Amino acid sequence: MSKELEFIFDFGSPNAYLSYKALPPLLERTQARLTVIPCLLGGIFKATGNQAPMLAFQGVKGKIEYDQLEIQRFIKKHQLGDFSFNPHFPVNTLLLMRGAIAAQSDGQLDAYLEAGMASMWEKGLKMDDPEVFVEAMNAAGLNGEALLEKTADPAVKATLAENTSAAVERGCFGIPTFYVGTEMFFGKERLQQIEDELLR
């Protein structure tokens, strides 16, 4: 029986994109199955008193520059040359994350994740703009209009809020956060620890 790797996910984190794209070889080596749990990063920050690294460390000399260096090292190691920092950052991901819940309910989460990540972190689109959202999803072969409509569904809104609250209850304070059983791992730098735990 394969182990499960749970991924607390929001498109707004560039490190979530980088982690997701680096996971396939790890999942193949460990024979683990990935479960992506769409959550709202802003809601997690609000509930835990956390904030984005660019804000949290803006007064720390050299810290932001070092984080950028680590990103470049990670990109090189995992050959993620399609990554491009979104010029509209920070993008409000409420629409995107509600869309993820809608896509999940239709059994299309994997395709939606690929479309959303390419739009945010490869094409640099302003994905909090409903028109841009619809166009991007249509271009990816999904029904953008239907997804946009479903983001207003109270059940979709409630599920995203419930996912976010549950993640905070488990100890999540940011994204990317991973769980193997009850063991929590935060950050793209923890992939080796995650692999070790999956193989344990």
N, C-alpha and C positions, 0 to 999 in steps of 0.2 A: 504494500500500500504506500503510495507516494505521499510525501509530506507536502504541506501547504505553506506557501509564502504569501502573507497578506501585505498589501501595499496601500497605505493611506496616501491618497493621491489628490493633487490639485494641479491643473494646468499652469497656474500662476508661478510655480517654482521652476526656474531653469534646471535646478538640480533634480527635480522629479523627471523631467525630460531625459536628462543625461543618464539617470539611474535606470529608467525604463528601457532605454535603448541598449544599455550595457547588460541587461539581465538575460537575454536568450542563451548565451553560452553557459551561464551559471545554472539556469534551469535545466539545460540539457545534461550537464555533468551530474547534477543532483537528482534528476528525474522528479523535481518538485513541480507542483502546479501553482500557478500564479492566480491570486484573487485580488483584483483591484477594487478598492473601496473609495468611491468618490466622496470627498469631503470639501468643506469650504475653509481654505487656509485663513482667510480673514476672521472667520468665526473661531477657529482654533487660537489664533493670536489674541483675540478679544477675551476669550475664556481663560487663557493662561497668563495674560500679561506680557506675552512675547511680542516681538516685532521683527520685521525683515532685517537681515544682516546689514543691508545698506544703510539702514537707520540706526540699528543697534551699535554698529561699530564705526559710524562716520567720524567720531572724535578720537578714534584710536589710530595713531600714526602707523601707517604701513599695513594695517589689517585688511582693508578692502583690496589693496593691490595684491596682497598675498593670496587672498581668496580667488582673485582672477587668475593668478598663476596656477593655482591648484586646478581650476576649471580647465585651463589649457593643457595641463598634464593629463588630466582625466580624458579629455577629448582625444589626445594623441594616443594614449594607451589603448583606448577602446575603439579607435578609428571612427570617430563620430564627426566627421568633417562637414556634415550637412548642417550642424548647429550654427545658428546666427542669433545674437542677442536681439530681442524684440525692441525696435526703436520706440514703441509706445509704452514700454515698461514704466511703471507697473500697470498691468491691465486688470480691470475688475473682472473676475472670473465667475461671478454669480450666474450669468447666462450660460457660459460654457459648462459649468458644473451641474446646473439643472438639466442641461441638454444631455449630460452624461447619464444622469439618472433615467431620463426619458429613453435614451438609446439602450440602456441596460434592460429596461422593462420590455423592450422590443427584441432583445437578444442580439443587439448590434454594438455592444460596448467596445469590442476589440477594434472594429472598423472605425468607430467614432473616436477612440483614443488616438489611433494613427492619424486621422484627419485633423483632430484638434491640435496634436503636438506638431504636426507639419506646419499647420497654419500659424501657430504661436512662435515656434522656435526654429523654423527653417525659412518660412516665407515672410515672417515679421508682420503679420496682419493684425489689425486692431479688432480683436475678437469680442470686444464688449459692444461693438456696433452691430445691431440686429441685421442690417443689410449685408454687412461683411460676413457675418455668421452664416446666413442663409446661402450666400454665394459660395462660401468655402465648403460647406457641407454638400451642396449640390455637385460641386466640382469633384468631390470625393466619392460620388455615387450614392450618397445618402439623400434623404428627403429633407432638405433644409427647412422648408416651410412647415412641414409637419412637426419637426423637432422644435422649431421656434414656438409653435402653438402649444406643444406639450409642456414647455418650460413654465407656462402659466397655470398648469394643473396643480391644485392644492396638494394632491397626493405626492406629486413630484417634489414640490417645495418641502413638504413634511419629511419625506425620506432623506433628502439632503441634510436637513437640520438634524434629524435623528442620527444619521451617520456621523455627523460632526460632533454631536454631543457624546456619542458612544466612544469615539476616538479619544476625546479629552478624558473621559472616564477611565480609559485604559492607560492613560499616562502620556498620550501624544501631546506635544507642544509645538510641533512644526512638521514640515514636509520637505523631503521624503522620510516617512517613518515606515518601518517594516516590522512584522511580527512573525516569528516561528513559534507556534504555540503561545506560551505566555512570555517568551523572550522578546524584548523590544530592541530595535536597532534604528538609530537615527543617522541620516546622512548618507550620501553616495560613497563616502569613504569606508562604510561598514560592509561592503559587499563580500569581502573575504571572511569576515566574522559570520555573516549570514550563511555563506557556503559551508563553513565549518560546522555551524549549528545544524544545517540541513543534513549533513553527512554523519552527524553524531549518532 
